[in-house]
Amino acid sequence: MTSLRPLGNSDLDVFPLALGGNVFGWTADEAQSFAVLDAYAAAGGNFLDSADTYSSWVPGNKGGESEAVIGKWLASRGHRDEIVVATKVGGHPQFKGLSAANVKAAAEESLRRLGTDRIDLYYTHFDDPSVPVEEIVTALDDLVKAGKVRAVAASNISPERLQESLDFADREGLARYVALQPHYNLVSRDTYEGRLQQVASRAGLAVVPYYALAAGFLTGKYRPGTTVESPRAAGAGQLLATERGQKVLAALDTVAEAHGVEVASVALAWLAARPTVAAPSASARTVEQLPALLAVADLTLTDEELSLLTVASA
């Protein structure tokens, strides 16, 4: 069985692939979502990544659909204690921003939808510069002290605000961010590498990148002359037109062939091997899409292969 990894300096241990919950209640209905969750758990997976706003962008949805699906699944399977549930605050249409009152009210709604008494990892989904970091960190600490949240994390935040948040938490002895979720993958490196990575490294944060497969582009299914039916096809098609995108695909093909694995597995393995990264986050709409993602847990690339990919993506 794949060994779990410590999540920063928290007491949480996680599978090296976080299963993204953005598709639950969107492109995957409840039955499909349950099947994917069952297969992920059967493979040893224990790290679910959701947000209170998933999937409010779908006509007829209100937000919270993903959490509700996960909550029903947890209740029906009876293994809540084995699963690390991560969700996020700040993006729900009815709970926008990171004021203390909003953070606490949104947490109660997430707990209700998830059908649980605690959120294992609670992210600020998007930073809210209108709110002082002192107010945000204190509100999160209150949730931890109340036993409603086990550990806290940040996503979509500037290096400066992240450092301010960490400094305040350290100075006041409050709950400190243990993880960071940036946009980061082989064709989007400057969204994390540099100052943000430096702050995360110094602070010992566990990094759980989102868009790990670049909205499907790094699965290799987008090729010249092919048409893919997907809500995200337009973005992936734009990447295909770039020189970097083509170089990355060629390097991925070379490494994937050497290991006899899917292109997506290699893209995730490169990410998992990057400094500070604990577990990439990726979603599967169907059970058939899952094995390529799960393969990251046991796929080790050579230094030469890692270098090939790093150079191609520069």
FENKAVEN-V37374 format. One record per residue. PHI is phi in whole degrees, 0 to 359 (999 if undefined). PSI is psi in whole degrees, 0 to 359 (NA if undefined). D_FIRST is the distance of its C-alpha to the first C-alpha in Angstrom with 2 decimals. Layout:
[[PHI	PSI	D_FIRST] [PHI	PSI	D_FIRST]]
//
This chain:
[[999	139	0.00] [299	133	3.80] [285	146	6.26] [278	158	9.12] [247	143	12.57] [293	140	15.83] [265	93	18.29] [59	222	21.42] [259	23	23.07] [277	179	22.11] [262	18	20.13] [264	136	17.65] [243	131	14.04] [231	154	12.83] [294	147	10.37] [287	13	11.92] [222	118	13.72] [276	127	16.23] [276	114	17.30] [291	134	21.08] [259	11	23.16] [296	333	26.43] [277	342	26.52] [291	122	26.20] [83	8	29.80] [236	268	30.98] [274	349	29.92] [241	121	27.44] [284	182	29.13] [300	316	27.68] [296	315	26.50] [297	319	24.83] [297	316	23.25] [299	320	21.87] [296	318	20.41] [294	315	18.68] [298	318	17.42] [299	315	16.19] [293	320	14.30] [297	313	12.79] [295	322	11.74] [296	332	10.45] [275	2	8.03] [100	0	6.80] [291	141	9.97] [219	9	12.30] [238	104	15.07] [255	134	18.20] [242	112	21.20] [231	188	24.60] [199	151	28.25] [292	341	31.30] [272	349	33.16] [289	126	30.79] [239	77	32.56] [293	344	36.13] [282	350	37.20] [275	129	37.16] [308	129	40.62] [94	344	40.71] [270	155	37.67] [248	349	38.24] [101	143	34.97] [96	356	32.21] [299	319	31.23] [297	313	27.60] [300	320	27.34] [296	319	29.03] [297	314	26.61] [298	319	23.60] [299	316	25.60] [296	320	26.34] [295	314	22.76] [300	317	21.67] [295	322	24.66] [282	336	24.07] [261	338	20.42] [70	27	20.91] [235	46	17.75] [304	320	19.52] [291	341	18.27] [270	352	14.58] [251	133	15.73] [267	112	17.25] [260	118	20.37] [250	135	22.32] [218	177	25.79] [224	155	28.98] [235	147	32.67] [123	342	35.77] [249	350	35.81] [296	137	36.54] [307	327	40.06] [266	353	41.22] [224	60	39.49] [280	142	40.20] [90	180	40.06] [234	32	38.96] [297	155	41.88] [303	316	40.95] [297	319	42.21] [292	317	40.30] [303	316	36.96] [288	320	37.34] [294	319	38.64] [295	322	35.89] [299	319	33.22] [298	320	34.83] [292	320	34.74] [296	317	31.07] [300	319	30.28] [296	312	32.45] [295	322	30.86] [284	346	27.30] [63	40	28.51] [222	166	27.06] [262	356	28.64] [205	148	26.79] [260	127	25.42] [288	318	22.49] [223	119	23.48] [244	113	27.00] [265	145	28.23] [281	118	31.83] [289	313	31.61] [225	132	34.78] [299	151	36.82] [238	91	40.22] [299	345	42.74] [285	348	45.38] [248	129	43.63] [299	145	43.62] [300	331	40.25] [299	321	41.52] [290	318	41.74] [295	310	38.29] [297	320	36.53] [295	319	38.57] [297	318	37.76] [294	320	34.01] [297	321	34.47] [300	320	36.41] [294	321	33.53] [295	314	31.17] [298	329	33.84] [280	355	34.25] [80	10	30.58] [272	342	30.27] [224	137	28.03] [271	320	25.43] [211	155	25.47] [240	156	27.58] [208	173	27.32] [228	154	29.60] [218	151	29.80] [51	62	32.73] [224	148	34.61] [283	157	36.86] [303	322	36.25] [294	313	39.38] [291	325	38.48] [297	313	34.96] [296	319	36.49] [301	318	39.15] [295	316	36.62] [295	317	34.65] [297	316	37.94] [296	315	39.30] [300	317	36.23] [295	318	36.36] [294	322	40.11] [262	357	40.16] [70	35	37.05] [258	170	35.50] [303	131	31.97] [248	143	30.94] [305	135	28.87] [250	346	25.32] [214	162	24.32] [221	137	26.16] [240	95	25.76] [261	164	28.06] [284	119	28.82] [199	127	27.27] [195	183	26.35] [299	333	27.63] [250	12	30.94] [214	80	31.39] [264	327	31.02] [287	353	34.15] [285	350	32.95] [225	312	30.76] [297	144	31.51] [114	224	34.52] [294	322	35.69] [295	316	32.98] [297	322	30.27] [297	317	32.44] [296	314	32.67] [299	319	28.93] [294	313	28.32] [299	324	31.03] [274	354	29.82] [71	30	26.15] [283	144	25.16] [274	128	21.73] [258	131	22.54] [235	81	21.12] [297	140	23.32] [258	170	24.68] [53	38	26.17] [299	333	23.36] [249	19	24.40] [51	54	28.09] [55	33	28.69] [100	346	27.32] [300	321	29.26] [277	9	26.28] [277	344	24.81] [86	3	27.67] [280	345	29.24] [266	114	32.38] [225	158	34.62] [305	130	38.40] [85	0	40.16] [256	152	37.34] [240	127	37.50] [244	126	34.47] [277	104	35.02] [201	144	33.25] [299	342	34.53] [252	13	33.30] [295	327	34.78] [298	315	37.77] [296	318	35.88] [294	324	33.67] [296	325	36.86] [295	322	38.48] [295	325	35.75] [298	332	36.27] [279	353	39.89] [266	153	39.19] [297	319	39.17] [298	316	36.02] [302	317	34.23] [292	320	35.30] [295	318	34.33] [295	316	30.84] [299	319	30.37] [296	317	31.69] [293	319	29.35] [298	317	26.32] [301	316	27.52] [299	312	27.86] [288	319	24.38] [299	319	22.75] [295	322	24.80] [296	328	23.82] [260	351	20.09] [66	39	20.68] [233	174	19.04] [286	154	20.65] [302	319	22.87] [301	322	21.11] [298	319	17.83] [291	317	20.01] [300	319	21.88] [289	323	18.87] [294	322	17.55] [299	315	21.07] [295	317	21.09] [297	335	17.79] [273	354	19.34] [287	148	22.56] [304	137	23.76] [81	343	23.00] [283	127	20.54] [263	319	17.45] [197	119	16.36] [295	154	18.57] [250	130	19.60] [211	152	20.14] [246	155	21.11] [230	126	20.92] [279	331	23.92] [228	161	22.60] [298	328	19.47] [295	334	20.51] [279	346	20.27] [287	318	16.67] [305	322	14.79] [296	328	16.74] [282	316	15.68] [297	334	11.92] [299	339	12.27] [300	332	13.15] [297	332	9.67] [238	8	9.63] [260	117	13.44] [247	121	15.51] [270	149	19.23] [285	164	21.92] [301	322	24.60] [294	320	27.05] [292	318	25.08] [299	318	24.59] [296	318	28.30] [303	314	29.32] [291	320	27.76] [296	318	29.14] [292	317	32.59] [296	330	32.62] [266	0	31.83] [294	NA	34.39]]
//
